[in-house]
Amino acid sequence: MTEQHQHVYPVREEFAANAWIDNEKYLAMYQQSVDDPQSFWAEQARRLDWVKPPNQIKNVSFASNNVDIRWFEDGELNACANCLDRHLETRGEQPAIIWEGDEPSDSKTLTYRELHEGTSRLANALKSLGVKKGDTVTLYMPMIPEAAMAMLACARIGAIHSVVFGGFSPDALAQRVVDAQSKLVITADESVRGGKQVPLKDNVDSALTREGTEVVDNVLVVKRTGGDIDWHDGRDIWYHEVVDKQSNDCPAEPMNAEDPLFVLYTSGSTGKPKGLKHTTGGYLLHAAMTHQYVFDYKDGEVYWCSADVGWVTGHSYIVYGPLANGATTLMFEGVPSYPTHGRLGEIIDKHQVSILYTSPTAVRALMAHGDHVMDSSSRKSLRLLGSVGEPINPEAWEWFYRVIGNEQCPIVDTWWQTETGGIMISPLPGAIDLKPGSATRPFFGVRPALVDNEGHILEGATDGNLVILDSWPGQARSIWNNHERFVQTYFSTYEGMYFTGDGCRRDEDGYYWITGRVDDVLNVSGHRMGTAEIESSLVAHDAVAEAAVVGYPHDIKGQGIYIYVTLTDGVEPSDDLKKELTQWVRKDIGPIASPDVIQWADGLPKTRSGKIMRRILRKIAANEVDGLGDTSTLADPSVVEDLIENRVNC
Ligand code: 6R9
């Protein structure tokens, strides 16, 4: 860390004076939340509308022989009613969703009343198609209001949504449909991003030829572009045809607080993607409360989270958190670089956005074009900025602050995970002084700790593995159909603690600095990917005998994907083969998994027991070949020289 990055940005007095939470309040509330979680959360739970208010607040075991997480377990509520119905009386005519299309000329606003009506109609349509409480529905959709409506309509009738990011391939989609056993898929003919069409319906068609997908009875198709698509009579149904004829009256199903709200797939260090199971009461409370306090959201403000609903950030901070708070949430269909790199700022001006929540990779992509990319907008409406998805390097933080925020807006660097449901470590902007690059301090009820590799808790300023010592309401309860894997992945590394998979440093002020994954998970442009997933895709190709995937530092994406490939005997390396393997992975997993670099390797560095030493491969990819460390345990140390010699510059 160089001198310039030690810069501290103190909370501004005028900000603190108007903020929900100032420093004094933060300290008092934090203390109460960890000293007496039962009473703290009993009180906080009142921010939701309960059909039956809970008496049981927290009932949790992190013991590896009995991981059991329950919050508000005797309470009943409906997440959709909390996001829509309860606002109708006071803010029925207020914009709930401002939608900005891919083309700047294309935007529209849905009031709470309109969103409620559309959602209720869709909920009735789902019922008419035989979707029942407890069924799963897979969503593979563009960033259009129907995506939010589909999530909420599921919640309304007690169905469990599984949103699959629209950039995933047919195979990846099929895998998730089969794992969740969805009888219904909701999609669109095409999505539009950056002026290009993405054939969502075609992808669904091809996904549904895969083994196991016979479970799908119907595909509901939103007409987004009117593009040419194939039609399977009896299976495919136009969204507007079935939704328009429904009544707009659909009573919200009372759900137990611990009934699942959604499943969301994410990558791990091993095996297939896992479906994290989130439940209703605790998740919604955590999403709503963090949205209000971390973004210091005030009534009437326009708030914009630029994530996709296919990721957890979109779930918690485009849909559930903001809508539970009666906020106006902006939903953007396109990309920040289309039609020009000024688009992000232009959207902020056009809709008078107060709060912008985006990713370091988006900031770095703009930064690469120089300060003038922001010249087409004033961004005077902005009051607060947020960052999520990966560590934000201090240079990008400073640029975000200076150029996008005109040196007027605090930045909340929010650390959390699909598994945590909502924000865990982040500044509260009226309470915590900022240090560029640090996610700073824990949110209410969150007890982070750093442990060494043996699980001993480390005190004071130190580096370590980040764990969370006690449960919080938004925590995932399990992995879909695989509780054992849930226990294995998160609760068996360090007994009695939730292991995040992240490395972290705590400084002398007790600030947390996330240093990145300590497992075999890559974070490319804020997207999580397991190295094992990409490797197993590659070795399925006839030309590939063996493959090892590592991340390397990438200026814009944070991490790039570097692949070492050993070819099958007799196969000749060539640029065409590199292209073919790149296409192979894109097709298998999706464009987000595209390799950045492929290096041919005659052999891979392995221990005598056959384990690939990724540490060495990571160093070579990063061009840190002087610090390779001990290579004496390798079965054949000579492969390392060969790899260094043939390193691909990146
Ligand atoms: C919300 C989300 C989770 C992983 C997480 C960590 C990284 C997220 C971060 C951050 C540093 C931040 N991460 N936010 N690292 N600073 N502010 O991104 O969920 O897709 O599950 O990724 O992302 O490594 O473990 P998810």
Boltz pocket constraint, residues with backbone or C-beta under 6 A from the ligand:
constraints:
  - pocket:
      binder: B
      contacts: [[A, 266], [A, 311], [A, 312], [A, 313], [A, 387], [A, 388], [A, 389], [A, 390], [A, 391], [A, 392], [A, 413], [A, 414], [A, 415], [A, 416], [A, 417], [A, 418], [A, 419], [A, 425], [A, 439], [A, 500], [A, 501], [A, 502], [A, 514], [A, 515], [A, 516], [A, 517], [A, 523], [A, 526], [A, 527], [A, 528]]
      max_distance: 6.0
